Structures are given as C-alpha cells and as structure tokens.
Amino acid sequence: MITHHLEVAASTADRIVVMSKGRIVEGGEARKVFAEPSHPYTRKLMKALPEQEGTGERTLDAAVPALEVRDLVKVYGLPAGVALTPTMAYAVNKVSFTLCKGQTLSIVGESGSGKSTIARMLLRLTPTNQGRLLWRGKDVLTMSPKDLLPCRRRVQMVFQDPYSSMNPRMTVFQIISEPCVIHRGILPKAA
C-alpha cells in the first residue's frame, strides 16, 4: 500500500517504510516506527498528527475504542389493548458493539428494527432505558449539555434518504450554513 496518510498506514500495515525526497529514511515494524521514530523526518510527520483530545498525546492506535456501546436498551410503552401480553415493546434490546478509530460500522436491518433508534440514542436525541455509551472513554449518557456539545460536533447523524430529509422551506444557503449556526466557533461569524 502506498499512502501519505499515517493513520491509515498504522491501522493496515505490519511493516512500514518512510520516504523523503525519493529515499528511504526509516523502516521497520509499523508500531515500532510510530512509537519510536528515529529519523527527524519521521518525527516531523508524527508531530503533524492531531493530538488525542485532552491528552496532549498523538495516537495511531486503531485498537483504542472511539465508541463503546454496552447493553443499550430502549423500551416503548404500548397503549392498553394493543398487545395481549406485556404493554412494553423493545425497540432496542441489549445492543453492544465497539467501534475503533478508522473503522466503519454498518447497522443493517428491516424497517422498524431499531437502527435509527440506536443512532438517536448515541447522540442522546432519544433517551435510553439502560446501558452504557462511552465516546472516547467518556459516558455520553451522563454528560452535561455543555460537555455534550463537543461530542455532537464530532458525531452526527447521516440520514438514510437524503432526498426526503431536506427541508423544502429552507434555501440551499440555510441548509449548508445550519451546522455553523448550531455549532458556533467553527467558523468566524463573517464567513
């Protein structure tokens, strides 16, 4: 694999060769090269990586969970007489998964199987009945609104049908600028 993207190389390669100006400047086991870069060019590349939030450290460890979901449950009550058995319906029943940096997760199922409910619970748009939800090691379900805002800037919904999710009463400018209005500080106000 040939790439300029260090995080992709770290998550896919066992061995790595770093080149500069047409020459190999460093090579070896990927984890060792990233953990202990010996060449100044490799160290410069490592310093250019974004810091891991709040730690002052840079990481390439794809095995560190970005999102951990444990035993997530959402139960809705049913009106009396709708069901002959209990008056509760599970929309999500003890769902667990781990998503590491650089991974992609697809949740697939028929209509009404709980896919969108899980996504809404991840953003705390729908309350949960039970479970743990850790984003970068922080419990989303107990975050204050102030602490939840940075999470919502980084984790957002992608709707299944973008053609029917656009609001016809909004202009294209309003639709495109809405995230910047909601998440102040991303761009200067004039922009």
C-alpha positions in Angstrom: 0.0 0.0 0.0 1.3 3.5 -0.8 -0.2 6.4 1.2 0.7 9.7 2.7 -1.9 9.1 5.5 -0.1 7.9 8.6 -3.2 6.8 10.5 -4.2 4.6 7.5 -0.7 3.1 7.3 -0.7 2.4 11.1 -4.0 0.6 11.0 -3.4 -1.5 8.0 0.4 -2.2 7.7 2.6 -4.6 9.6 5.8 -3.1 8.3 6.3 0.5 7.1 8.9 2.4 5.1 9.1 6.2 5.4 10.4 8.0 2.3 11.7 11.6 1.9 13.0 13.2 -1.2 13.0 9.9 -3.1 15.0 7.9 -0.4 14.0 5.5 2.4 14.8 7.3 5.6 13.3 4.8 8.1 11.7 1.4 8.0 10.6 -1.5 10.2 7.6 -2.8 12.2 4.8 -0.2 11.9 4.1 0.0 15.6 7.8 0.4 16.4 8.3 3.1 13.8 5.3 5.0 15.0 6.1 4.6 18.7 9.8 5.4 18.5 10.6 7.3 15.2 14.3 7.6 14.8 14.6 9.8 11.7 14.0 13.6 12.1 11.6 13.5 9.1 9.5 10.7 10.6 9.4 12.6 13.9 8.3 15.7 12.0 5.5 13.7 10.4 4.4 12.4 13.8 4.3 15.9 15.3 1.9 16.9 12.4 -0.7 14.4 13.6 -3.6 15.8 15.5 -3.4 15.4 19.3 -5.7 13.0 21.0 -8.4 15.1 22.6 -7.4 16.4 26.1 -4.3 14.3 26.5 -1.6 16.3 24.6 -0.6 12.9 23.0 -0.7 11.8 19.4 -2.0 8.3 18.8 -2.1 5.9 15.9 -3.6 3.0 17.9 -6.5 1.8 15.9 -7.3 -0.6 18.7 -8.3 2.2 21.0 -12.2 2.3 21.1 -13.7 5.6 19.8 -17.2 4.3 20.8 -18.2 1.6 23.2 -21.9 0.6 23.4 -22.8 -1.9 26.1 -26.3 -3.4 26.7 -28.2 -0.5 25.2 -32.0 -0.8 25.7 -34.9 1.3 24.6 -38.4 0.2 25.6 -41.6 1.9 24.5 -44.9 1.5 26.3 -47.9 0.3 24.2 -51.4 1.7 24.7 -53.7 -0.7 26.6 -55.3 -3.3 24.4 -52.7 -3.2 21.6 -50.9 -6.3 22.8 -52.3 -9.3 24.6 -49.0 -9.8 26.5 -46.9 -7.1 28.2 -47.6 -3.4 27.4 -44.0 -2.8 26.6 -42.1 -3.1 23.2 -38.4 -3.3 22.8 -37.1 -1.0 20.1 -33.5 -1.9 21.1 -32.7 -4.9 23.3 -29.2 -5.2 24.8 -27.2 -4.0 21.8 -23.4 -3.9 22.3 -20.6 -3.1 19.9 -17.2 -1.4 19.9 -16.0 1.0 17.1 -12.3 1.8 16.9 -10.8 4.8 15.2 -10.6 4.3 11.5 -13.3 1.6 11.4 -16.7 1.8 9.7 -19.7 0.1 11.2 -22.9 -0.6 9.3 -26.1 -1.4 11.2 -28.4 -3.3 8.8 -32.0 -4.4 9.4 -35.5 -4.1 8.2 -37.7 -1.1 8.8 -38.6 -0.8 12.4 -35.7 -3.0 13.6 -34.1 -0.3 15.8 -31.3 1.1 13.5 -32.4 4.8 13.8 -33.3 4.4 17.4 -29.7 3.3 18.2 -28.3 6.3 16.2 -30.6 8.7 18.1 -29.6 7.2 21.4 -25.9 7.6 20.5 -26.5 11.4 20.3 -28.9 11.5 23.2 -31.7 12.6 21.0 -33.7 9.6 22.3 -33.4 8.7 26.0 -32.2 5.2 26.8 -33.7 2.9 29.4 -30.5 1.1 30.1 -26.9 0.6 29.0 -23.6 2.3 28.8 -22.4 4.6 26.0 -18.7 5.7 26.0 -17.4 8.1 23.4 -13.6 8.4 23.7 -13.9 7.0 27.2 -16.5 9.5 28.4 -20.0 8.4 29.3 -22.3 10.2 26.9 -25.4 9.3 28.9 -24.2 11.3 32.0 -22.6 14.3 30.1 -23.8 17.7 30.9 -25.3 19.7 28.0 -22.0 21.7 28.0 -19.9 18.6 27.7 -22.3 17.0 25.2 -21.8 19.9 22.6 -18.2 18.9 21.6 -19.4 15.3 21.2 -22.3 16.4 18.9 -19.8 18.4 16.8 -17.8 15.3 16.1 -20.6 12.6 16.0 -23.6 13.4 13.7 -26.5 11.7 12.0 -26.3 10.7 8.4 -29.8 10.1 7.2 -30.8 7.1 5.2 -32.6 9.0 2.5 -31.0 12.5 2.0 -33.6 13.4 -0.8 -36.5 13.2 1.6 -34.6 14.7 4.6 -34.0 18.1 3.0 -36.4 20.8 4.2 -38.0 22.4 1.1 -38.8 25.6 3.1 -35.1 26.2 3.5 -32.7 27.7 0.9 -29.6 25.9 0.0 -27.6 28.6 1.9 -29.6 27.9 5.0 -29.2 24.2 4.7 -25.4 24.4 4.2 -24.9 27.1 6.9 -27.1 25.5 9.6 -24.3 23.4 11.2 -22.2 26.5 11.5 -25.0 28.4 13.2 -25.7 25.5 15.6 -22.0 24.8 16.4 -20.7 28.3 17.0 -17.0 28.8 16.8 -16.3 26.5 13.9 -16.0 29.5 11.5 -15.8 33.2 12.1 -19.3 34.8 12.0 -18.4 36.7 8.8 -17.6 33.5 7.0 
